[in-house]
Each structure stands twice: as structure tokens, then as C-alpha cells.
Amino acid sequence: MFKLFKKRHRQIVNDKFIKRLRSAVIGEGMLHEGNVYLMDLALQNISNLGSIIEIGCYGGLSTNLICYLLLKHQKNNLFFGTDLWIYEGYEDAKCSTSEFMDGRVDVWRTDFMCHIKNSFIASTRLLSSTNLPFTMHLSSFDFLEKWKKKNSMRMYSGERYNLGAQLPLCI
Ligand SMILES: C[S@@+](CC[C@H](N)C(=O)[O-])C[C@H]1O[C@@H](n2cnc3c(N)ncnc32)[C@H](O)[C@@H]1O
């Protein structure tokens, strides 16, 4: 019976921050606990050379987790991310797009996604202030084009960073 109902994934135990993070940042349900385990394993073993990229940052749940794991495992890799912050409705694949959030006729998709992007900014500033990620509002295609061309990006801080380093980890 134990074997039958045993979880088929591993999870991190005894990390109070990761336990709290799920209820602290928008996006619960998007980050499987097995993925948390695998990200932790990958970041423990990542080479110190090169950068990490994340495509699809949403409200910052996975981003804050990665920032935390980088600190926890004393890794200095630069961490870049990108998101278009465009609403993806449940019925969009059936070509029945609406301008409103699913199940509502009074909340615009654009307003909802502004809320998600602002949540991303607020949650990373709060939880990852010592190693903020370098996040861009771009499609993955445009982001990877800039990466291939090794473009330099100016951050809000005024500092410039060169894209195009080796990529030991893409999430
Ligand atoms: C499932 S959510 C990501 C959840 C996030 N990784 C987390 O764990 O909190 C998917 C995200 O990918 C973004 N996205 C989808 N297609 C994209 C694309 N082609 N370029 C950039 N972002 C994209 C969406 O805007 C959305 O925020």
C-alpha cells in the first residue's frame, strides 16, 4: 500500500523559507514541489562560470526560489529572466479569446497582467533584494535574439551587463 501511494517525486524538507515562499508569492500551483527539488539539485552542482536564464517569470515564485537557492549554495552566477506578461486564457487555444480575465467581465486581462508584473517587481525587491535578477519584459524569441547577438543591457541601477555568456542552466 505504501508503495502504491508513495509520491513519485522528491521534495525538499526542512527549508522553512521554501515552505513559506509558496504562500508569499503569486503563482502557487505553477511550481511543482518536484521541480523545487530538481532546481535545488541543479543549483548545488552548477558551474560557477556563465549565467542562468529563466523564461516565464510570472509573479516571481520560481524567480525568488532561484535567487534564494543561489545564495543558499553560495553561487555568484548572473541570473537573467524574461516574460511577456501576456494573459493566457483557459479557452484561448479554442480561439475564443476575451479581453477579460477568465470567469469575469469586469477585470481586464491587461490590468490583471499589470498586477502580476507589479507583484513580480514587489516580491523580488522584498525577498531577493541582495541578489536581484536581471529581468526583461520581452518575448523569449526577442530575448534569445539579444542573447545570441551578445547585446549589452542597461539595468535600472545604470550598470550595463553583457548578454551571451555560457548557459549552465536554462529554466
Ligand atoms: C506558468 S507561468 C510561469 C510560472 C513561473 N515560472 C513560476 O513558477 O512562478 C508562464 C509564464 O510564461 C510567460 N510566457 C509565455 N510564453 C512566453 C514567451 N514566448 N516569451 C516570454 N514569456 C512567455 C507568461 O507570460 C507567463 O508569465
The ligand as a MOL file (V3000), in Angstrom:
LIG
                    3D

  0  0  0     0  0            999 V3000
M  V30 BEGIN CTAB
M  V30 COUNTS 27 29 0 0 0
M  V30 BEGIN ATOM
M  V30 1 C 3.3360 29.1270 -15.9340 0
M  V30 2 S 3.8180 30.8150 -15.9320 0 CHG=1
M  V30 3 C 5.4160 30.7630 -15.2080 0
M  V30 4 C 5.4020 30.4920 -13.7320 0
M  V30 5 C 6.7080 30.8120 -13.0440 0
M  V30 6 N 7.8330 30.1210 -13.6530 0
M  V30 7 C 6.6170 30.4530 -11.5630 0
M  V30 8 O 6.9740 29.3230 -11.1770 0
M  V30 9 O 6.1710 31.3050 -10.7890 0 CHG=-1
M  V30 10 C 4.2250 31.0690 -17.6150 0
M  V30 11 C 4.7720 32.4580 -17.9290 0
M  V30 12 O 5.4150 32.3980 -19.2000 0
M  V30 13 C 5.1810 33.6160 -19.8820 0
M  V30 14 N 5.3490 33.3440 -21.3040 0
M  V30 15 C 4.6390 32.5000 -22.0790 0
M  V30 16 N 5.1190 32.4870 -23.3330 0
M  V30 17 C 6.1780 33.3520 -23.3440 0
M  V30 18 C 7.1100 33.7560 -24.3440 0
M  V30 19 N 7.0640 33.2640 -25.5690 0
M  V30 20 N 8.0540 34.6550 -24.0130 0
M  V30 21 C 8.1470 35.1370 -22.7470 0
M  V30 22 N 7.3020 34.7840 -21.7580 0
M  V30 23 C 6.3300 33.8970 -22.0600 0
M  V30 24 C 3.7620 34.0100 -19.4920 0
M  V30 25 O 3.5680 35.4070 -19.6310 0
M  V30 26 C 3.7030 33.5420 -18.0240 0
M  V30 27 O 4.0100 34.5940 -17.1390 0
M  V30 END ATOM
M  V30 BEGIN BOND
M  V30 1 1 1 2
M  V30 2 1 2 3
M  V30 3 1 2 10
M  V30 4 1 3 4
M  V30 5 1 4 5
M  V30 6 1 5 6
M  V30 7 1 5 7
M  V30 8 2 7 8
M  V30 9 1 7 9
M  V30 10 1 10 11
M  V30 11 1 11 12
M  V30 12 1 11 26
M  V30 13 1 12 13
M  V30 14 1 13 14
M  V30 15 1 13 24
M  V30 16 1 14 15
M  V30 17 1 14 23
M  V30 18 2 15 16
M  V30 19 1 16 17
M  V30 20 1 17 18
M  V30 21 2 17 23
M  V30 22 1 18 19
M  V30 23 2 18 20
M  V30 24 1 20 21
M  V30 25 2 21 22
M  V30 26 1 22 23
M  V30 27 1 24 25
M  V30 28 1 24 26
M  V30 29 1 26 27
M  V30 END BOND
M  V30 END CTAB
M  END
